């Protein structure tokens, strides 16, 4: 199954034009999927504030909100960028693994983050990725990686708890392209979530999440 390449080309055109400060209106708005997986697991506390931040700093236009999309649905292939987060253990069905595998191979980009630094979610996620890509490894991204500098420079970051340090992000590379970035700590930016009840209780959250997520989307559209 192929991703809607017309949408990806439009998004790529918008991003390249914005980063080069080209004039003129964008051709289409970039859409971001919020994955629903393992029956009904999904992120309820992942802020979309980085979408607005991206529009402020570039000429990229987005839908402004996440679109809930089932991982086992063909609708996934209409969106160039997806987030996957949650807490607790989970498993993916064969169809969900097939869709995610095809999505990443054919131009899609996944931002994955363990809500509240959930160890069970981390273990489940890395296990599923290993099943889908047994020949690939998640590799830690170093400070000079373009992901940390695409729109804004991201260096040392404060955390909800613990010392200030450089964010631990891991990438999955296929044919020279980063298709997935995973954080064992929260990229949820819950302080910016407009609905109540989101606090990353008991977990550790990266304070620079908004800038990181903005960079990730811009990177995904231009690489």
C-alpha positions in Angstrom: 0.0 0.0 0.0 1.3 3.4 -1.0 1.0 6.8 0.8 -1.0 9.5 -1.0 2.1 10.9 -2.8 0.3 14.0 -4.0 -0.2 15.1 -0.4 3.4 14.3 0.4 4.6 16.3 -2.6 2.5 19.3 -1.6 3.8 19.1 2.0 7.3 18.9 0.8 6.8 21.8 -1.6 5.4 23.9 1.3 8.3 23.1 3.6 11.0 23.7 1.2 9.5 27.0 0.1 9.2 28.1 3.7 12.7 27.2 4.8 14.0 29.0 1.7 11.8 32.0 2.5 10.0 31.7 -0.8 7.1 34.0 -1.4 3.5 32.9 -2.2 0.8 30.9 -0.4 1.4 27.2 0.4 -0.4 24.7 -1.8 -1.9 22.5 0.9 -2.1 22.2 4.7 0.1 19.5 6.3 -1.9 17.0 8.3 -0.7 15.1 11.4 -2.2 11.8 12.5 -2.7 10.8 16.1 -2.5 7.0 16.0 -5.2 4.8 17.6 -3.7 1.3 18.1 -4.2 -1.9 20.1 -8.0 -1.5 19.9 -8.4 1.9 21.6 -5.0 3.1 22.9 -4.0 6.6 21.8 -2.5 9.9 23.0 -4.8 12.1 25.0 -2.1 14.4 26.4 0.1 15.2 23.4 0.1 19.0 22.8 -0.4 20.2 19.2 1.3 23.5 20.2 4.3 22.8 18.0 2.1 23.1 14.9 1.3 26.7 15.7 5.0 27.3 16.5 6.0 25.9 13.2 3.6 28.2 11.4 5.0 31.2 13.2 8.6 30.4 12.3 8.1 29.2 8.7 5.7 29.4 5.9 4.4 25.8 6.5 0.7 25.7 7.1 -0.9 22.8 9.1 -4.4 21.7 10.0 -3.6 23.0 13.5 -5.0 19.9 15.2 -4.2 16.2 15.2 -6.5 13.9 13.3 -7.3 10.6 15.1 -6.4 7.8 12.7 -6.6 4.0 13.4 -3.3 2.3 12.7 -5.2 -0.6 10.9 -7.0 1.9 8.6 -5.9 2.9 5.1 -6.5 6.5 6.1 -3.0 6.4 7.7 -1.5 6.7 4.2 -3.1 10.1 3.6 -0.9 11.8 6.3 2.8 12.4 6.0 3.4 12.7 9.7 2.1 10.7 12.7 2.5 10.6 16.4 2.2 7.6 18.6 2.2 7.9 22.4 0.6 6.3 25.4 1.2 4.5 28.7 1.3 0.9 29.7 2.0 -2.3 27.8 0.4 -2.9 24.4 0.7 -5.1 21.4 0.0 -4.5 17.7 -2.1 -6.8 15.5 -0.5 -8.2 12.3 -2.5 -5.7 10.2 -1.2 -2.8 12.4 2.4 -3.9 12.0 1.9 -4.3 8.3 0.5 -0.8 7.9 3.1 0.9 10.0 5.9 -1.0 8.2 4.5 0.0 4.8 3.9 3.6 6.0 7.5 4.1 7.1 8.9 2.4 4.0 6.8 4.6 1.6 7.5 8.1 2.9 5.7 8.4 6.2 7.3 9.7 9.4 6.5 8.6 13.0 7.2 10.5 16.2 6.9 8.1 19.1 7.1 9.1 22.7 6.4 7.2 26.0 3.8 9.1 27.9 4.9 9.8 31.5 8.1 7.9 30.6 6.1 4.6 30.9 8.6 1.8 31.0 6.0 -0.7 29.9 5.1 1.4 26.9 8.8 1.8 26.0 9.3 -2.0 26.1 6.3 -2.7 24.0 7.2 -0.1 21.4 10.8 -1.2 21.0 9.7 -4.8 20.8 7.2 -4.0 18.1 9.7 -2.1 16.0 12.2 -5.0 16.4 9.6 -7.3 15.0 8.9 -5.1 12.0 12.5 -4.3 11.3 14.6 -7.1 12.7 17.6 -6.0 10.6 17.5 -2.4 11.8 18.4 -0.8 15.1 17.2 2.4 16.8 20.3 4.6 17.0 20.8 7.5 19.3 20.9 10.9 17.6 23.9 13.0 18.4 23.9 16.8 19.1 25.0 17.7 15.6 22.1 15.9 13.9 20.0 18.2 11.6 16.9 17.2 13.6 18.2 19.4 16.4 18.8 22.4 14.1 16.2 22.3 11.3 14.2 25.3 12.4 15.5 26.1 15.9 18.7 25.0 17.6 18.0 22.6 20.5 20.7 22.0 23.0 20.6 21.2 26.6 17.1 20.9 28.0 15.4 21.1 31.3 13.3 18.1 32.4 10.3 17.9 34.5 12.5 16.1 37.0 16.2 15.4 37.1 19.1 17.4 35.8 19.4 19.5 32.7 20.8 17.4 29.9 20.7 16.8 26.2 17.5 15.0 25.0 17.8 11.3 24.3 16.2 10.7 20.9 16.6 7.6 18.8 16.1 7.3 15.1 15.3 4.5 12.7 17.1 4.9 9.3 16.0 3.1 6.2 17.9 3.6 2.9 19.6 6.8 4.2 16.3 8.3 5.5 15.2 8.7 9.1 11.6 7.4 9.2 11.0 7.3 12.9 12.2 9.2 16.0 11.5 7.7 19.4 11.9 9.3 22.8 11.8 7.2 26.0 10.9 10.5 27.8 7.8 12.5 27.3 7.6 14.8 24.3 4.0 15.5 25.2 4.5 19.1 26.2 1.6 18.7 28.7 2.0 22.3 30.0 0.6 23.4 26.6 -2.3 20.9 26.5 -5.5 22.9 26.5 -7.7 20.2 28.0 -7.3 19.5 31.8 -5.9 16.4 33.5 -2.6 16.2 31.6 0.4 16.4 33.9 2.9 13.6 33.1 2.4 12.4 36.7 5.3 10.3 37.8 7.1 10.6 34.5 9.9 12.7 33.1 9.1 15.2 30.4 11.5 17.2 28.1 10.8 20.9 28.5 12.1 21.6 25.0 9.5 19.3 23.6 7.7 22.0 21.5 10.9 23.0 19.7 11.9 19.4 19.2 8.5 18.4 17.8 8.5 21.4 15.5 12.0 20.5 14.2 10.9 16.9 13.7 7.9 17.9 11.5 10.0 20.3 9.4 12.7 17.6 9.1 10.2 15.0 8.0 8.9 17.2 5.3 12.3 18.1 3.9 14.3 14.9 4.0 
